[in-house]
Amino acid sequence: MTKARSSVISFGSNGSTIPDASQGRNGAKKGWIPAQRFAMVFGITYLASAIAGYFMIGIKQYPLVPNGVLMIFGMNPLHISIHFLVGLIWIASAFSKRFSILVNIAFGVVFGLLTVLGLMNLLSFLGVTGLADPDNYLHLFTGTLGLFYGTVGARGSSALDLEEDAPIDSTSATW
C-alpha cells in the first residue's frame, strides 16, 4: 500500500500559490531597461511638444507653410504632426524591451540624417532653416541619445532578464 502525499506548490515568498506580478518567469525582478525609460521619456517629450505646438501654432495652412515658433524651434503643422507620430511610436515601443531598442536605433539613425539634411538647409519645408537653426542641434542630441540607448546603453550596467522578449532560439541572441 502506498501513501498519497499532499503538497502545495508555493510561488511567492509569502507562501501564496499566486505568482508575484513583479517577478519574471525565472523569479527575476521585472523592470524597465534604460532603453525603455528613454523611449518613454522622449516619447512623452515629443508628444507634449506636438500638443503644445498644435495649441500655440494651430493647423492653419496645413501642411507646409511655416507659421510659428515653439520656444526657439521653428514649426509648422507638418513638423508638429511628425513630432506627434514620433512621440506615439516611442511611447508604444517603451512597453517592449526589444521594440524599444529597435525603435531607439531607428530613430537615432533618422534623427542623424535629419541633422545632416537640416545643416544642408534641405528641411526648410519643415521650418528647419540652415546651420544655426536650433532644430538641427535638437535632432543631433536626440539622434545621439537614441543610438546610445539603442546600443551600448540599452540595458545599463546590469544584466537584466530579456527572456520575455527573447527569440525562439535564445542561445544565439547576442543582446
N, C-alpha and C positions, 0 to 999 in steps of 0.2 A: 504494500500500500504506500502510495506517495502522498506527501502533504502538498497542498496548493499554497503557494506563497502570495501574499498580497503586498504589492509595492506601489508607491506613489512616486511619480516622476516629478521632480522639482526643477523649475526653470529659473525662478527668481531667487534672489538672496534671502527673501523673506519667507521662503517655503511655499509660495503660491504656485499653482500649476499654469498660470498665465505668464507668457514671456514679457519681460520688461521692454517697453517700446523704445527706450533709449539705447538698447543694445542691438547689435547686428546679429547675423547668423551664428558667428563663432564666439559670441559673447563680447566682441569688441564694441566699444562705445561708438555709436553713430555720431557723426559730426560733419560739419561742412568743412571742406578743404579750402585753402586760400583762394583757389580758382573760382569756387562757388561764391565766396563772400565778395570777391572783386566783381564778379558778374552782377551780383545783386546790387551792390553799391553804385556801380557805374550805370546799370540799367535804370535804377531809380533816379540817378542824377540826370541822365539823358531824357528820361520820360518827364521829369519835373521841368527841365529846361524847355521841352517842347510844349508842355501845357502852359507854362508862363509865356512862351513866345506866342502861342495862339491868343492868349488874353491880351498881351501887350501890342502885338502887331496885327493880329487878325488874319483873315484869309482873303483880303482884298486883292484883286488882280491875280488870283491863283493861276498858275503855279510859279511863274518865273520872275516876275518883276520885283527886284529888291526894294523893300519898302520899310525897313526899320532896323533898329539896333537893339539887341537884348544885352544889357550891361555894356560890354565893349565889343560884342560879336555881331557882325553884320548878318542879318537873317532875312529870309523871305519865306513864304508859305511852303514851298517845296523843301527848303532846307529844314524847316521845322518838322515837316512830315517825315523826313528821313530820320531826324533825331527821335521822333516818336516811335518809329518802327525799330530802330536800333535799341532803344530802351526796352521795348516789349520783348524783343528777341533775347536780350541779355538777361532780363528778369526770368523769362521762361527757361533759359539754359541753366540758371542757378540751381534748379532742383535736381540736376543730374551731374554727377562728378565728371563723367566722360564728356557729356554735351557741353558743359561749361568750359572745359579745357579746349575742346574743338572750336567753340564759338570765340573764345578769347584769342586763339591763334588766328582764326579767320579775320576777326575784326582788327587785330594787330596789323595784319598784312594790308587790309583795306585802308585803315587809317594812315599807314605808312605811305601808300600810294596817293591818298588824298593830300598828304603833306607835300609830296613832290609836285603833284598837279597844281596845288594851290600856290606853291612857291614859283611855279612857271606861269602863273596868272591864267590858268585854264579852267578855273572854277568860278569865274565872275557871275555866271548864271545862277549860282547858289548864294551870291553875296560875299564870296571869298575873293578878295581883290589884292593880289600881289604879295610881295615879300614881307611887308610889315604888318599884314593882317593877323590879328590875334588868333583867328580860327586855325591858321597854319600851325601855330605853337600848341594849341589845344589838341589838334589832330596828332601832332608829333608825340605829345605827352600821353594821350590815350592809346596810340598805337604801340608805343614803347611798353607801357604797362600791360596792355593786352597780350603782347608777345611774352613778356616776363611771366605773367600769371597763366599763360597757356603752356609754358615750357618749364623752366627751372624752378619757378616759384609756385607752380600749380599745387603741389602737395605740402609745401612748407618744409620744416626741418624734421618732422616725424613721419614715419611710415604708416599712414592711415590705411584702413581697410577699403580697398576699391572693389572688393568682391561682388558687391551688389550690382555693379555695372560692368563686371568683367565679361570678356568674350567667352564663348563656349570652351575654347582651349586656352585656359588662363596660364598655362605653363610657358607659352610663347609670348605673352604680353610683357612689354618692357616698361610700361608705365601704368 
